Amino acid sequence: MKIQSYLFFDGNCDEAFKFYEQTFGGKITLKMSNAEAPTGQQMPGMTDQLLLHVRLEVGDQVLLGSDCPPGTYEVPQGFSVSLGVSTIAEAERLFKALAEGGTVKMPIAETFWSPRFGMLVDRFGTPWFVNAEEGST
């Protein structure tokens, strides 16, 4: 079994996933706009440029997403996507990149469980935890 996060966006999924691809050092391996959907499979209310599905691979991990049909987007709540990294430097780099233009909920700092941990909502509305694994340098 694999558990994968699937993120929804209000028309800016393509921009968000290009940013995530660059920030996480991954590769977008599948991207389909509404216009590219097989004939007869377009989603009602979706304009051609909105994404029906995107897949970002980062190592052996996958992040998925799509745009919502116009007028149906809801602000994410009740969860965060958690990033566990092996070094303090990587945690700080990711936190800084994701926080730019977003909202810091808890500044990245040492905690009793981690040498670095922080919480934020990025400029695309996605909530994140950034956590350096215990004992990392």
C-alpha positions, 0 to 999 in steps of 0.5 A: 500500500502507498499513501499519497497526498492529493492537493486541490487548487483554485486555478493555480495547480500548474504554477504550484507544481512547477514550484514544488518540482523546483523546490523539492528537486523532483520531476513532474511525470504526468500533467493533463489539462482539461483540454488534453483529456480524452474526447468526451472526458472533459470535466463540466465547468473546467476551462481548458487550461485548468489541470485535471491531474498532475503527478510529481515524483520526488525520489520514491515519493509522489505528490498528486494534484489538480484544479477544482472546477471554478467555484468549488474550491475550499480552503484546506483545513484539518491536515498538513503535508509533512516533510521529513528531511535528514539535515537541518540545512535542508529543513531550513532551505525548504521552510524558507522556500515554502514560506515565501509569500505564504503564512508562517504558523510556527517558525522553524526552530529546535523542538524537543522532538527535532533539531528543526521543525516549523509549520506554514501555509504556502502561497498556494494555500497548502499547509506544510510541516517541515521536520528535520529527523532527530540527530540530523546535522 
